[in-house]
Amino acid sequence: MTQLEIEAFLSVVQTGNITKAAEHLYISQPALSRRLKALEQELGYTLFERKKGSRMMELTLEGAAFLPLAEQWRDLLMESRAVIEKSKRPLLRVGAVDSVNAYIMFRVYRRLMDEVQGIRFKIIDNSSFDAYRLMEIRSLDLSLVAYPMYVKGISAVPLFSEEMQLIGDKKLFPSKRIHPSQLDVRQELYVDWNREFVQWHEFWFGNDVQPKVFTSKMAFLEKMLLEGGGWAIVPASVAVYMSQQFGINTCQLLDPPANRVIYLLRHLDYWSNPLMDQMLGYLKELLQQIDGVTLLRTEEKI
């Protein structure tokens, strides 16, 4: 059974007669008939019958039963060829916490897509804890997270740190230098950045406070800051982007939380991937351009 024979069979089913099927395939009628005969001999039964006085070809009972199998055969062949095409287009599977994907990595992805023809991405916004699970089952090639954990087979290397900065409605800030004791927590848009931030927050505001909003989504935080007012303490990459893109007010926070550290997760059996190395190189270049961000790994290859 060959592709040409299956194509001949399906073309006759589609057009209803030998003449049109041959024209559709750009072959002669005798050539088409030979393909159908060869297929019938291999199967051991007749696929079509021709009514007397008509050029139309009708499926036999066996031919009707064979039709879905022939369509599956064609579809499987197309899928197998698609595998070859996909293998020619490299795929990078990258995870990151929402804020890193939204304010840092999207610029890295865009640059790589502009420079590498056909590259594909699988990009996942994951919590730090979900990232380890996805890495463990090898659904990701690497991930950028805010919490280091010990997981067998995965390395967690500190990649960069960010100052924590105060942003929000300028009406809420009496000056450009603000102490935590001057902040009204009832106007806060609260994000749980990491353990150190939670501890700092509990020290200054207590553990039973009622912020204006609890959120983990950067898109929602943007909307609230732009339309609903309030203030938030965010990493430098978020503060710089929101200030540059939306004109959101930033203030120097006195006695701020500890810097947020972002860890690069990789498999311990990681093999060098030129595209992955290129992406990490672009990331390093970008990090060095953002005020308030410090690169912790300065090797030529991260």
N, C-alpha and C positions, 0 to 999 in steps of 0.2 A: 504494500500500500504506500503510494507516494503522494507528495503534495499536489502534483499535477493531476493525479487521478481524483483526489478529493475535490480539487477546484473544478474539475470537469463535472463531477456529480452535482455539486452545489449550484453550479451555473445553469445546468439543465433544470434543476428544481426551481430556480429563480425565474428563468425565462420561459420555461414550459415547452421548449422545442430545441432540437439539435441546431437548426440554422442560427437562431438568435444567440444560443449559447456559444457557438463557434465564433460568431462575430464579436461577442463580448470578450472572449479570450484571445482574439486575434490569431486564431488557428483555423485550419481547414476542417470541414465536417468529417472527412475520413479519420483525421488525426484525433478528433474528439471521440469518435465512435470507438477507436482502438483503445483509448484510455478507459472508457466506460467498460468495455469488454474485459480488459485486463483486471479492473477492479472487481467485476462480477465473478471472474474466474477465481480470484484469490478468496473472495468471500464465500463462494459456493452457492450463490443464489442470484436471481434476476432482480434488478433494481427498478426497471421501468417497463411499462407496457405501452404499446401504441395502439390507439383505437383505430379501427378500420375507417378510412375516409377522412382521417384527421391527422394533422401534423403535430398535434399536441402530445406530449409525453406525460404519462401519469405514473405515479409511484405505485409499485406493488406493495403488498402488506409488509414484505421484508424490507423494501426500500423505505417505507414510512418509518419502520422501526430503526433502520440504520441512520436516518436523517439526523436525529439529535446527537448520535455518536460522531458523525462526520463534522457537525458544527463544533462539538467539543474538541475534536482533533485539530480543527483549524484554529480555535481559540487558544489551545495549549501551544501550538506552534508560534502564534503571534506573541504569547506571553514569554516563551523561551527566547525569542528574538529580542524582546524588550529587556530581558536580563542583560544581554550583551550590550545594548545601548546604554542602560543605566550604569554598567560597569565602566563605560567610557566617561561618565559624568561623576566625578568624585563627590562623596557625601561626607559632611562633617556633622557629628551629633554632639551638640553642645547644650549644657544646662547652666543656669545661673539663677540666683535670687532675682526677684522681679526688678529691684532698683538697679542692679548691675546690668541686666539685659536692656532696660529701658534707657539708661542714661550713659552707659559706656559701650556695651557690646554691640548695640545696633549700629554704631558708627564703624566698628571693626567689620561686622558682617557686610555692610554696604560697600566698604572699600574693597573687600575681597571679592564680592560679586562683580564689582566694576572691573577688576583686574584679572580675574580667572574665569575664562569662558566656560559655561556649562556647569559651574560648581553648584551643588545643592546643599541645603542646610536642614537639619532637624533641630529646631530650637525649642527648648522647654524652659518655662518659668517654673522652677521648683523651690520648695523650701529647702533649707540646709539639710534637714533630716531625710526628706524624700530623695535628695540627691545621692546620698550614700546607698540607698536601696536601688536606685536606677543604675548607679555605677556597678553595684554588686552583681546585678543580673545582666550587665553589659548592654544596657539600652543607651548609654552615653559613652562618648570617648573621653570627655573631661567635663568638669563642672566647677563653678565658682561659688563658694558658699561662705557664710559668716560664722559657722560653728565648726571647730575641729573635733573630730571623733576618731576613735580607733576602730577600723574595720579591716579585717584581714584582706590582703591583696590590694589595698588602696592606699596611696600616699596623700597626705594633706599638707601642702607646703604653703606657708604664708607668702602671698604674692605682693600685696600692697596694703597700705593703711590710709585712712582718710580722717581728717579732722571732722568733728561734729559741729555743725553750725546752726544758727538760729535764723529762721526765715518766717515771713508772714506779713500781716497787715501792719503798716508803719504806724497806724493810729494806736496800736497796742504797745509801742515801744517809745518810752520817753526820751531815749538817746540812742546813739549808735553803739554804745557799750552797755550791755544788760547783764545784771546778776540774776541767777535763778530765783532768788527771793523776790525779785520784782515782777515775776511772771504770774499771770492769773491762769492757773491750770484749767479753769472752766472754759477757757478759750483754746485749749490745746488740741491739736490733731495728732494723736499719739500713734507711733509706730514702734513695735518691739524690734529694735535693730539687732540686739545681741544681749548676752547676760550682763555684760558690763554696763550697758545703757540702762537696763532694768534696775540694777543695783543703785546706779547714780540717781535715777528717777525716784526710787523709793526713799533715798536719803534726803532729797530736797522736798519732795511732795508727799511722802508717806505712801503706804501700800493700800490705802482705801480711798484714793482720790477718784474723781469722776471727770475725766477729760471730756471735751466736747464730742470727740469722735475717736473710736479705736479703728484702725484700718491697717491692712497689709498691702493694699493695692496702690501703686504709684499713680495710675490714671485717676483714681478717685481723690487722692491727695492733691493732685494738680487742680482738679475741678473745685475742690473745697477752698483752696488757697486763692484761686482766681475769682470765685463767685460767692463763696460763703464766708470768707474772712477766717480769722483765727491765726494761730502760729504753730510751728512745728520745729523740732530739732532733727536735722537730716545730715547725712554724710556730705562731704564737700562736693562730690561729683553731682549730686542732686541739686545742691544749693547753687552751684555755678551754672548749671544748665537752666534752672528755673529763672535765675536772675537774668541771664543773657537772652533767653527766648521769650520770657513773659514779663520781664521787668519786676518780678517779685522781690520785695525788700529783703535784704540780708542785714544781720547785725552781728557784732562781735559778742560772743557769749563768754562772760567771765566764769572761771571755775567750771569749764565744760566737761562733758563725759569723756572717757578715754576714747582714743581714736578707734574707729571700726577697722578691723583687719579682715581682709578677704583672702580665703585659702583656695589654692588651685588643687583640685582633686584629679588624680590620674591613676591608672592601673599600674601596679608595680612591674608587670610584664610588658609595659608600654614599649612599642617599637617606634623609632623615629618616623614621622610622617611629614614630608616636606610642606604640605598645605597646612597642617596643624602648626608646624613651626613658624610658617609665614603668618598665620593668624595671630599667634602669640607675640610675634615680633611687632605686628601692627598695634596690638594691645599695649605693649610696653611703650611704644612711641607715643600713643595717645595719653597714657597715664602720666607721662613726664610733662605733658602740656597743661594738665589740670591743676590749678592752684589749690593747695590744701591736700593734695594726694602725694604720698611718698611710695616709690617703688622699693620693695623689700628684696627682690631678686634682680640683680643687675648683670647677671651673666649674659653673654651674647645670645645664647639660647636658653630660654626659661625652662 
